């Protein structure tokens, strides 16, 4: 990207005096999502070779160590520092003590890839800003141990574990002591099981994960949304600090919406990811605890099925003593990943013959992006027609592969349709491929910048994406990250 393009992209993330803009610019410039990292790790495993496997193992070793340079603790639990509680009945079950091996909590969802705590605004280089949260020195300001991202830490760890230790001749895993990949996966899965609610779902995050309401965001221009987010963040911080003064810190953490909202929120996508993570662990260890965790998630998934419109609700929230489905926003990835992770056979068993195919028809109707000739190009994030996500489109292509395979005999016309639409979408995302050098290319994150109602911004196509590029690579190599590869 040319310097003038880079500056334009950074400016579109908010004004120089926008806290939301500063934080987003730092995350884009220096941050790494542990989900994005996991997809990159799986892509390296798919490519194979000693050098790639060594690189893919570095994040696993970092998460197990629990620190990265100036970030002294990237594991969230109860102990020193900020408090995170996964289970009200057993508040000390999950630890943040890095020496308490096997009992530690989730990894924070986004960390500074360089291990830096202090930062500068990439837009103008400033190191201090009077309105920045907590103190004026600009610093890393995202400490959220979210369930879905951690499911992908487990998925990546299991894929690398399988690649390193599975003996294809004997069909067994060959190692002496328990490898770090398996130890990490089991430790994080233990935290997720403590986070499972009475409806079977893994909650979105433990108590103590800070939140301010995203309700009533106008959905205007990205700059207008950033201004609204700034106002909400400031008002929420003042409200939280007032409660701490009135109630004390412990009661505020345990009872205020600021720190319990995520605990009372469930993401269907997060649970589809955890279903896959538990499935891989069960296949490897045969521990019935993981099978039970999967069955509990299945119970939740059936409870958020919209039978009238043939799709899964985005999630659920605990309100007035009950878990109420979130019906406000349609989530595209929930539908495509349901087809990929649960499989058309299970969906048809649950909801009737053709249910998996009908999920896709609804998804295409709500979120399909078409060219002027009404040819399918890809999908967006929600009910929209003018924004394409490369990453979520690849998820839709994987879903088409599943539909084509499953319906080949029973409904060959559906199978042919899925194959054709997979080809159209694969061709459609080539618009967003950019040549970085003579030998390298990458894919955009999305087709345009805008607010996504699930809590983040998409980007203009000049912003290239690691996760988009890795998903394309994985699909083109024929590697399915939702399953352990059983033969070379």
C-alpha positions in Angstrom: 0.0 0.0 0.0 1.4 3.4 -0.9 2.0 5.9 1.9 -0.8 8.2 0.8 -3.2 5.2 0.7 -2.1 4.1 4.1 -2.7 7.6 5.5 -6.2 7.7 3.9 -7.1 4.4 5.4 -5.9 5.4 8.9 -7.8 8.7 8.7 -11.0 6.8 7.9 -10.7 5.0 11.2 -11.5 8.3 13.0 -10.1 11.7 13.8 -6.8 12.3 15.5 -8.7 13.1 18.7 -11.0 10.0 18.5 -10.1 7.4 21.2 -12.0 4.8 19.2 -9.9 5.7 16.2 -6.6 5.6 18.1 -7.4 2.2 19.5 -8.5 0.7 16.2 -5.4 2.1 14.4 -3.1 0.5 16.9 -4.9 -2.8 16.7 -4.8 -2.8 12.9 -1.1 -1.7 12.8 0.3 -3.8 15.7 -2.4 -6.2 17.0 -3.0 -9.8 16.3 -6.3 -11.6 16.9 -5.7 -15.1 18.3 -8.4 -16.3 15.9 -6.6 -14.8 12.9 -3.4 -16.3 14.3 -5.0 -19.7 14.6 -6.2 -19.7 11.0 -2.6 -18.7 10.0 -1.2 -21.6 12.1 -3.6 -24.1 10.5 -2.6 -22.7 7.0 1.1 -23.3 7.9 0.3 -26.8 9.0 -1.6 -27.4 5.7 1.5 -26.2 3.8 3.7 -28.6 5.8 7.5 -28.5 6.2 9.6 -28.2 9.2 10.0 -24.4 9.0 6.2 -23.8 8.7 5.5 -26.1 11.6 8.1 -24.4 13.8 6.5 -21.0 13.0 3.0 -22.4 13.7 4.2 -23.6 17.1 5.4 -20.3 18.3 2.0 -18.9 19.3 1.2 -22.1 21.2 4.4 -21.8 23.2 3.6 -18.1 23.9 0.1 -18.9 25.1 1.4 -21.7 27.3 4.1 -19.4 28.8 1.4 -16.8 29.3 3.5 -13.7 28.6 5.0 -11.8 25.6 7.7 -9.3 26.3 6.1 -6.3 28.1 2.7 -8.1 28.3 3.5 -9.9 31.5 0.2 -11.9 31.6 -2.0 -12.7 28.6 -4.1 -15.3 30.5 -7.3 -14.3 32.1 -8.4 -15.8 35.5 -8.7 -15.0 39.1 -5.5 -14.0 41.0 -3.2 -11.1 40.7 -4.3 -8.1 38.6 -7.7 -7.9 36.9 -10.3 -10.4 38.1 -12.0 -12.8 35.8 -14.6 -15.3 37.1 -15.8 -18.2 34.9 -18.2 -19.9 37.4 -20.1 -18.0 40.1 -20.3 -21.2 42.2 -16.5 -21.8 41.9 -14.9 -18.4 41.5 -11.4 -19.7 42.1 -11.7 -22.5 39.6 -9.8 -20.6 36.9 -6.5 -18.9 37.7 -4.4 -16.2 36.2 -1.4 -17.4 38.1 1.0 -18.4 35.3 2.6 -21.1 37.5 -0.8 -22.8 38.1 -0.5 -25.0 35.1 -3.7 -26.8 33.9 -6.0 -24.3 35.7 -5.3 -21.1 33.8 -7.9 -19.2 31.8 -8.5 -17.9 28.3 -6.0 -16.0 26.3 -7.0 -12.4 25.6 -8.6 -12.2 22.2 -6.2 -9.6 20.7 -2.7 -8.9 21.8 0.1 -6.6 20.6 2.0 -8.8 18.2 5.3 -7.2 19.3 4.6 -7.6 23.0 4.5 -3.9 23.5 2.2 -2.2 26.1 3.0 1.5 25.3 2.2 2.6 21.7 1.9 5.5 19.4 -1.0 6.5 17.2 -0.1 5.3 13.7 -1.9 8.3 12.2 0.4 11.1 13.6 2.8 9.4 15.9 1.6 10.9 19.1 2.4 9.0 22.3 0.1 10.9 24.7 -3.5 11.9 24.5 -5.4 13.6 27.4 -8.6 11.7 26.8 -7.1 8.2 26.6 -8.6 5.6 29.0 -7.0 5.3 32.4 -4.0 7.6 31.8 -2.7 9.8 29.0 0.2 7.6 27.8 -1.2 5.8 24.7 -1.2 2.1 25.5 -2.7 -1.3 24.6 -6.3 -1.1 25.6 -8.0 -4.4 24.7 -8.2 -7.0 27.4 -11.1 -9.3 26.6 -10.9 -13.1 27.0 -13.7 -14.0 24.5 -14.8 -17.6 24.2 -14.9 -17.9 20.4 -11.4 -16.8 19.8 -10.2 -19.3 22.4 -12.0 -22.1 20.7 -9.8 -21.4 17.7 -6.7 -21.5 19.9 -7.8 -25.0 20.7 -8.6 -25.9 17.1 -5.2 -24.7 15.9 -3.4 -26.5 18.7 -5.2 -29.8 17.9 -4.5 -29.5 14.2 -0.8 -28.9 14.9 -0.7 -31.7 17.5 -2.3 -34.0 15.0 0.2 -33.0 12.3 3.2 -33.6 14.6 2.3 -36.8 16.3 -0.3 -38.8 14.4 1.2 -42.0 12.9 -0.7 -42.8 9.7 0.6 -46.4 9.7 -0.6 -47.3 13.1 -3.5 -44.8 13.4 -2.1 -43.8 16.8 -0.4 -40.7 18.3 3.2 -41.3 19.1 4.8 -39.2 21.9 6.2 -39.6 25.4 5.2 -36.8 27.8 2.1 -34.8 27.0 3.0 -32.3 24.3 2.3 -28.6 24.9 -0.2 -28.5 22.1 -2.5 -31.0 23.9 -1.8 -29.5 27.3 -2.8 -26.0 26.2 -6.0 -27.3 24.4 -7.1 -29.2 27.5 -6.4 -26.3 29.8 -8.4 -23.8 27.7 -11.2 -26.3 27.2 -11.5 -26.8 31.0 -12.1 -23.0 31.3 -14.8 -23.2 28.6 -16.5 -26.0 30.4 -16.7 -23.9 33.5 -18.2 -21.2 31.4 -21.1 -23.4 30.1 -24.5 -22.0 31.2 -27.5 -24.0 32.2 -28.9 -23.9 28.7 -25.8 -25.8 27.4 -24.0 -22.9 25.8 -20.5 -21.6 26.5 -21.0 -18.0 27.7 -19.2 -15.3 25.6 -16.7 -14.3 28.3 -16.1 -14.5 32.1 -17.3 -12.0 34.6 -14.9 -9.1 34.7 -14.7 -8.6 30.9 -15.4 -4.9 30.5 -18.3 -3.9 28.2 -20.1 -0.8 27.2 -23.4 -1.0 25.3 -23.4 -1.0 21.6 -27.2 -0.6 21.4 -28.6 2.3 19.4 -25.5 2.7 17.3 -26.8 4.7 14.3 -25.1 2.8 11.6 -24.2 6.0 9.9 -20.8 6.7 8.4 -17.8 5.0 10.0 -16.7 8.4 11.3 -20.1 9.1 12.9 -20.1 5.6 14.5 -16.6 6.2 15.9 -17.9 9.5 17.5 -20.8 7.7 19.0 -18.5 4.9 20.3 -16.3 7.6 21.9 -19.3 9.1 23.7 -20.5 5.8 24.9 -17.1 4.6 26.1 -16.6 7.8 28.1 -20.1 7.7 29.7 -19.7 4.0 30.5 -16.2 4.5 32.1 -17.6 7.3 34.3 -20.6 5.1 35.3 -18.2 2.2 36.1 -16.0 4.4 38.2 -19.0 5.8 40.1 -20.2 2.3 40.9 -16.7 1.3 42.2 -16.8 4.4 44.5 -20.3 3.4 45.7 -20.2 -0.4 45.9 -16.5 -1.2 46.0 -14.5 -3.0 43.3 -15.5 -6.6 44.1 -19.3 -6.0 44.1 -19.0 -3.9 41.0 -17.2 -6.7 39.1 -19.7 -9.3 40.2 -22.9 -7.3 39.7 -22.6 -4.4 37.3 -23.6 -4.7 33.7 -20.2 -3.2 32.8 -18.5 -6.5 33.8 -21.3 -9.1 33.6 -22.8 -8.3 30.2 -20.5 -10.7 28.3 -21.1 -13.4 31.0 -24.8 -13.1 30.4 -24.4 -13.1 26.6 -24.1 -16.1 24.3 -22.8 -16.1 20.7 -24.0 -18.9 18.5 -20.8 -18.6 16.4 -18.7 -19.0 19.5 -20.6 -22.2 20.3 -20.2 -23.6 16.9 -16.5 -23.0 17.2 -16.4 -24.7 20.7 -18.4 -27.6 19.3 -15.6 -28.1 16.8 -12.9 -27.7 19.4 -14.6 -30.2 21.8 -15.1 -32.6 18.9 -11.4 -32.6 18.0 -10.4 -33.1 21.6 -12.9 -36.0 22.0 -11.6 -37.7 18.8 -8.0 -37.5 20.1 -8.5 -38.2 23.9 -11.8 -40.1 23.9 -12.5 -38.2 27.2 -16.3 -38.4 27.7 -16.2 -34.9 29.3 -15.7 -33.4 25.8 -18.6 -35.5 24.4 -20.9 -34.2 27.1 -19.8 -30.6 26.4 -20.7 -31.1 22.7 -24.2 -32.5 23.7 -24.8 -29.5 25.9 -24.0 -27.2 23.0 -26.3 -29.1 20.7 -29.1 -28.5 23.2 -28.4 -24.8 23.0 -28.3 -24.7 19.2 -31.7 -26.3 19.0 -33.1 -23.6 21.2 -31.9 -20.7 18.9 -33.4 -22.2 15.7 -35.8 -19.9 13.8 -38.1 -22.4 12.3 -40.1 -19.9 10.4 -37.2 -18.4 8.4 -34.8 -21.3 8.6 -31.8 -19.9 10.3 -30.0 -19.8 13.7 -30.4 -16.7 15.8 -27.1 -14.8 16.4 -27.1 -15.6 20.1 -29.0 -15.2 23.3 -28.9 -12.9 26.4 -29.9 -13.7 30.0 -32.8 -11.3 30.8 -35.3 -11.5 33.6 -34.2 -15.0 34.6 -34.3 -16.5 31.1 -32.1 -16.9 28.1 -33.8 -14.9 25.3 -32.7 -15.4 21.6 -31.1 -12.3 20.0 -33.3 -11.7 17.0 -32.3 -8.2 16.1 -29.4 -9.0 13.7 -28.9 -11.8 11.3 -25.4 -13.3 11.4 -24.1 -14.8 8.1 -21.2 -16.7 9.6 -23.5 -18.5 12.0 -25.4 -20.1 9.1 -22.4 -21.1 6.9 -20.4 -22.4 9.9 -23.4 -24.4 11.1 -23.4 -26.2 7.8 -19.6 -26.7 7.9 -19.3 -27.6 11.6 -22.5 -29.5 12.3 -22.8 -30.9 8.8 -25.9 -31.1 6.6 -26.8 -34.6 7.9 -27.2 -33.5 11.5 -29.1 -30.4 10.5 -31.6 -32.4 8.4 -32.0 -34.8 11.3 -32.8 -32.0 13.7 -35.0 -29.8 11.5 -36.3 -31.9 8.7 -35.0 -33.0 5.3 -33.5 -30.1 3.3 -32.9 -27.9 6.4 -29.3 -27.4 5.5 -30.2 -26.4 2.0 -32.9 -24.0 3.3 -30.4 -22.3 5.7 -28.3 -21.5 2.6 -31.3 -20.1 0.7 -32.1 -17.8 3.6 -28.5 -16.7 3.9 -28.2 -16.0 0.2 -31.5 -14.0 0.3 -30.5 -11.9 3.3 -26.7 -11.5 2.8 -25.9 -12.5 -0.8 -23.9 -10.0 -2.8 -24.6 -10.0 -6.6 -23.2 -8.3 -9.7 -25.3 -6.4 -12.2 -26.1 -9.7 -13.9 -27.5 -11.2 -10.7 -24.5 -13.6 -10.4 -23.5 -14.4 -6.9 -20.2 -12.8 -5.8 -20.1 -13.6 -2.1 -21.8 -12.7 1.2 -21.9 -9.9 3.6 -21.9 -9.9 7.4 -25.7 -9.5 8.0 -28.8 -8.4 6.1 -27.0 -6.4 3.4 -26.4 -6.4 -0.3 -23.6 -3.9 -0.8 -20.7 -5.2 1.3 -18.7 -8.4 0.8 -16.6 -10.1 3.4 -13.8 -12.2 1.8 -13.4 -14.3 5.0 -17.1 -15.0 5.4 -17.5 -15.7 1.7 -14.9 -18.5 2.0 -16.9 -19.9 4.8 -19.9 -19.9 2.4 -17.8 -21.7 -0.2 -16.9 -24.4 2.4 -20.6 -24.7 3.2 -21.3 -25.2 -0.5 -18.8 -28.1 -0.6 -20.7 -29.7 2.3 -24.1 -29.3 0.6 -22.9 -30.5 -2.7 -21.4 -33.7 -1.2 -24.3 -34.5 1.1 -27.2 -33.9 -1.4 -25.4 -35.5 -4.4 -27.6 -38.6 -4.4 -30.8 -37.4 -2.7 -31.2 -34.0 -4.3 -28.7 -33.8 -7.3 -30.2 -30.5 -8.4 -29.3 -28.9 -5.0 -25.8 -30.4 -5.3 -25.2 -29.0 -8.7 -26.5 -25.6 -7.6 -24.1 -25.6 -4.6 -21.2 -26.5 -6.8 -22.0 -23.7 -9.2 -22.4 -21.1 -6.5 -19.1 -22.2 -4.9 -17.4 -21.5 -8.2 -19.2 -18.1 -8.6 -18.1 -17.0 -5.1 -14.5 -18.2 -5.6 -14.4 -16.1 -8.8 -16.1 -13.2 -7.0 -13.5 -12.8 -4.3 -10.7 -12.5 -6.9 -11.7 -8.8 -7.3 -10.2 -8.4 -3.8 -6.9 -10.0 -4.5 -4.0 -7.6 -4.6 -0.4 -8.2 -5.7 2.0 -7.3 -2.9 5.2 -8.1 -4.7 6.3 -10.2 -7.7 5.8 -13.4 -5.8 3.2 -12.5 -3.2 -0.5 -11.6 -3.1 -3.1 -11.2 -0.5 -6.8 -10.7 -0.1 -8.8 -7.7 1.3 -10.7 -7.9 4.5 -13.8 -6.7 2.9 -15.2 -4.5 0.1 -15.8 -1.3 2.0 -15.5 0.2 5.4 -18.6 0.3 7.7 -19.9 -0.7 11.1 -20.8 -4.3 11.7 -23.6 -4.7 14.2 -21.7 -7.4 16.1 -19.2 -4.8 17.4 -16.4 -4.0 14.9 -15.7 -2.2 11.6 -15.1 -3.7 8.2 -12.4 -2.1 6.0 -12.0 -0.6 2.6 -10.5 -3.1 0.1 -7.1 -1.4 0.4 -6.7 -3.1 3.8 -5.3 -6.5 3.2 -6.1 -9.3 5.7 -4.1 -12.2 7.0 -7.2 -14.2 7.9 -8.9 -13.7 4.5 -5.7 -14.8 2.7 -5.3 -17.9 4.9 -8.9 -19.0 4.5 -8.5 -18.8 0.7 -5.2 -20.7 0.9 -6.8 -23.4 3.1 -9.7 -23.9 0.7 -7.6 -23.9 -2.4 -5.4 -26.6 -0.9 -8.4 -28.7 0.0 -7.8 -28.6 3.7 -10.8 -28.5 6.1 -9.8 -27.0 9.5 -13.0 -28.3 11.0 -11.7 -31.9 10.8 -8.5 -33.7 11.6 -6.8 -34.8 8.4 -6.7 -38.7 8.6 -4.6 -39.5 5.7 -1.8 -37.6 3.8 
